[in-house]
């Protein structure tokens, strides 16, 4: 059982969770309604068996300095703080020792220490707020109810949610006013979305920070940060520890990993940047690859401000590219590039006329 205090009340919850709701167990979701997602409470495990004399076990878990002890079950996560507060009030107003809930109990703590004949009978599965999670189907139904509660909460605080049926937001997410969330989005973990951001359809965002007025479109973000007025996607992939500055453009099929992208930098399409730091106002062309792994170790590259990297260039770490450098398209850069230099690292083009070699050439104009 779990021991925690709210307003002088000791709450007891059976510790075995029957399933998961998002990233939080059924048990954790029950506690979340009471403590608002703050789980920094003492945990005390007790082997609690129903349909047997439980007084001794409850006494071992109870704190006699607290006037009321509440016993809940982790398979009823829809119970709200309002319902439990009403039950505690009734116990006090009616001056009774125990109150049985559809799925749980409320006791005067002194009563637990005065009786040796306390029997807690097994309850049958219930419906409504005390709906019991017993299988995958009932877990799905409870998940839907909790999902709608979270969406209603954000909508009441000024978040524009276009489609309640196709939007998922975890209970720990923090979303500011004037944020627009379109359908088919999953906002997971401790994600923070700041004012004016626009979450277009089809994103999966987990434990990330989205800045003011940023736009995220059909992309995946994990443990990353996106600055204000930055556009991400469609189909971008921000892996953990990626930090994108303000007014940036991270376009389609761009993958970032453990990197820092400076303010105003554009990475428009088909590019991989891993273990690198890019300065402000850089332009990274199509098909650029930051090669960071030599088969044994990973290395980091550093790029200065206002650097232009042409299409299909390879930046082989570790290298440093100074401010205002220009990397010619198709180059493979293995050495540092000084300030305002042009780096070309490719073979000179050769043209051999009337070449056939062993290459098959189709007939021209019906010739045999």
N, C-alpha and C positions, 0 to 999 in steps of 0.2 A: 504494500500500500504506500501511497505517497502522502507526506505530511507537509502542508504549507498553510500559511495564515493569511486571512483577509479580514480586516476590520475586527480583529479579535476572535475570529471563527477559525477553528481547525478543520480543514477539509481532508477527507480520507478517500482515496481512490484506489481500487484494486489495480495492481501494477501490470498485469499481463494484457498487452494490446492484441486485439483480434485482427487488425488489418491496418492499412495505410490510407490516409486521405491526403493526396498530394505527397509532400515530403514530411508530413507529421503523422504520427500514429493516431489512432482513434483516441487513445488516452491523452496524448498531447493536445488534440483538438478540443477535448473536454476542458482541459486546464486552460486553454487559450481563451475560452469565453470568460473565464474568471480573472485571469491575470493579464490579459491583453497581449499575450505572446511573450511575456517575460518569464522564462523558465529557470531563473537563477534562484531556485528555492531548494531547501534541504530535501533529500530523498531518503525515505526509510522503507525498506521492503519488509513485509510481513506476510507469512503464509496464511491467507484468509480463506477459510472453507465455509461455504454456505451450508444450510440445513443441519448445522451442528451448533452446539453451544459456543458462541463466539465472544462471550464477554471477556474472557481472559486475554484473548488475542487483541481485542479492541483496547483494553486497558493498557496493554504493553505498547500500543502505538499512540494512544491519546496523550495529550498534554493537559494535565489537570488545571493548569493556569488559564486555559482558554474555556469559556463558558459553554460553547457548542461544538459538537463534532458532527460532521456530515459525512455519510458513507455513500459514494457513487460507484458506478461500474464503468469500466472503460469501453463497454460495448454500447453505450448510449451517448454518443458525442453531441447530440443535438440539444442537450439540456443547457439552458441559458442562465446567466447570472440573475436575471429578473425572477425566474422561477424559484431558484434556490433561496434568494433573498426573501421571497414571499413565504417559503416554507419555514425559514428561520423565524420570521416575524410571527407566524401562526403559532409556532412552538412557544414563543415567549408570551404572546398575547393570551393564549389559552392556558398558560401555565401547566403544560403537560411535559412528561419526561421523554417521550419518544414520538416521532411522527414518521409513518411509513409513506414513502413516495412510490409511484408506480415502478420505479427501478432505483431503489436506494433508501436511505434512512437519514433522519435528523435526530440527534440525541442531545439532551443536556449532559455535559461531560460528567458531572457529579453522579448522575444516574448510572453511568457505565461502571463507576467504582463502587456503587452501592448494591448492585444486583449480581447474582450468580446464575440467573435463570434466563439469560437473554438468548433467544433463538431467532435466527434470521433465515426465514424460509426461502427456498428457491422460487424466484418469480418466473412466470411465463413470459415469452417475448411480448413486447408491447409496441404500440404505435404512437403516432404524433410526436411530441417533443421527446418522449422517452422511447422512441423507436429503437429497437435492438438490432445491432449488427451481428448477424449469425452466419452469413455466407456472402459470396461475391455479389449476388443480386442485391441484397439489402445494403451492402457496403456502397454499391453504385448509387442507390437511391439516397442514402445519407450524404454522399459526396455532392450530389446535385443540389440538395437543400443548402448545404454549407457554402457551395459555390455561389448560389444566388444571394445568400446573406452578405457575402463579401462584396459582390458586385453592387448590391443595393447601397451598401455603406459608401463605396467610392462615388457612386452616382449622386448620392445625397450631398457629397462634399464638392460637387462641381466637376467631376470627371465625366466626359461625354463618351459613353459606351454604346456603340451602335447596335450590338447584337448580344443579348444576354445568353442566348443558347449556345453561342460559339465563341465565347471568351472565357479564359480561365486565368484567375489571379490568385496567387497564394496569399495566405493571411498575413504574412510578414512584409509584403510589398508596400512601399510608401509611394503614393501617387499624388502629385500636386493638383490644384485647380486648373481648369482650362486645358487639361490634357485630353487629346482625342485618341480613343482606342477603337480601331475598326475590327471586323470579325476575324476569327481564326488566329487568335493570338494566345500564347501561353506565357504568362509573366510569373516567373518562379523565384523561390528563395527570397532573399532580402534585397530585391531589386528596388532602386529608387528612380522615379521618373519625375523630372522637374517641370515647372510650369510652361505651358505652351507647346510641349512636345507632341508630335503626331506619330502614333504607332499605326502604320499602314497594315493591311492584311498579311497574315501568314508568317509571323515572327515567333521565335522561341528565345526568350530573354531570361537569363538565369544569373542571379547575384551580380547584377550590373548596374551602372549609373548612367542615366540618359539625361543630358543637359537640356537647358531651356531651348525651346523651339527646334530641337533636333527632330529629324525624320528618320524612321527606321522602316525599311520595306523588305518583307519576305526574306529575312536573314536570321542567322543564329548568333547569339552573343552569350559568352560564358565569362563571368568574372572579369569584365572589361568596363572601361569608362569611355563615354562618348561626350564630347564637348558641345557647348551651345552652338546652334545654327549649323550643325554638321548633318550631312545626309549620308545614310548608310544603306546600301543595297541598290537594286534587288539582288538577292542570292549571295550576299557577303557572309563571311564566316570569321567572327572575332573570337579567337581562342583565348584561354586565360592569360591575364596580365597584359592585355593590350590597352593602351591609353591613347585615345585619339583626341586631338585638340579641338579648338573652336573653328567654325567655318571651313571644315574639311569636307572632302568628297571621297567616300570609300564606295566604289561602284560595284558592278555586277561581277560575281565570281572572283572577288578579291579575298584572300585569306591572310589574316594577321595573327601572329603568335608572339607573345612576350616582347612587345615592341612599343616604342613611343613615336607617335606621329605628331609633328608640330602644327601649330595653328596655320590654317590656310593651305595646307598641303593637299594635293589632288592625287588620288590613286584610283583611276577611273575604271579599270577592268582587267580581268585575267592576269592577276599578279599575286605572287606570294612574298610576304615580308615576314621573316622570322628572326628573332634575336637581333633587332636592329633599332637604331634611334635616328629618326629623320627630323631635320630642323623645320623652320617655318617656310611657307610659300614654295615648297618643292613641287615638281611635277614628275610623276612616275608613269611612264608609258605602258602600253599594252604588252602583256606577256613577260614582264620583268620578274626575275627570280633572285631573291637573296639566298644564296647557298650558304647555309650555316653549319653544315655537318660534314666532317671528313671521314666518317666511318667509325671514328673513336670518340671524338670530342666535338662539342658545339662551340662556336665562336660568334662574336658580336661585331657588327659593322656600325660605323657612325657616319652619318651624312649631315653636312652643314645646311645653312639656310639658302634658299633660292637656287637649289640644285636642279638641273634638268637631267633626267635619266631616260634615254630613248627606248623605244620599243624593243623587246626581245633581248635586252641586256641581261647579263648575269653578274651579280655582285658577289664575289667569292670571299667570304669572311676568313680572317679579320682584315678589313680595310677601312681607311678613313678617307672620306671624300669631302674636301673643304668647300667653303661658301662659294656660290656662283659657278661651280664647276659644271661642265657639260659632258655627259656620257653619250657617245654616238650610238645610234641604234645598232643592235646586233653585236655589241662589244661584250667581251668577258673580262671583267676587271678583277685583277688579282693583286694589284699594288695600289698604294695610296695615290690620290689625285689632288694636286695643290689648288689653291684658290684661283678662281677664274680661268682654269685650264680646260682645254678640250682633250678628252681621252678617247682614243680610237684603238680598239684591240680586236682586230679581225683581219683575215687574209685579204690582200688586194684582189679585186675582181679581175679575172682573165676571161677573154672571149675568144673561142676557137671557131672560126668560120667553117662552114660545110662539114661539120662534125657528124659522123654517124656511129662509128665504133661498133659495139655490139648491141646498140639500142635499136629496137624494132621501130621502124618508121612506117606508118600506114601509106598505102598508095595515094598518089596525088592525081586528082581529076581522072580517075578510072584507069590509070596506068597499071600494068601488071608488075 
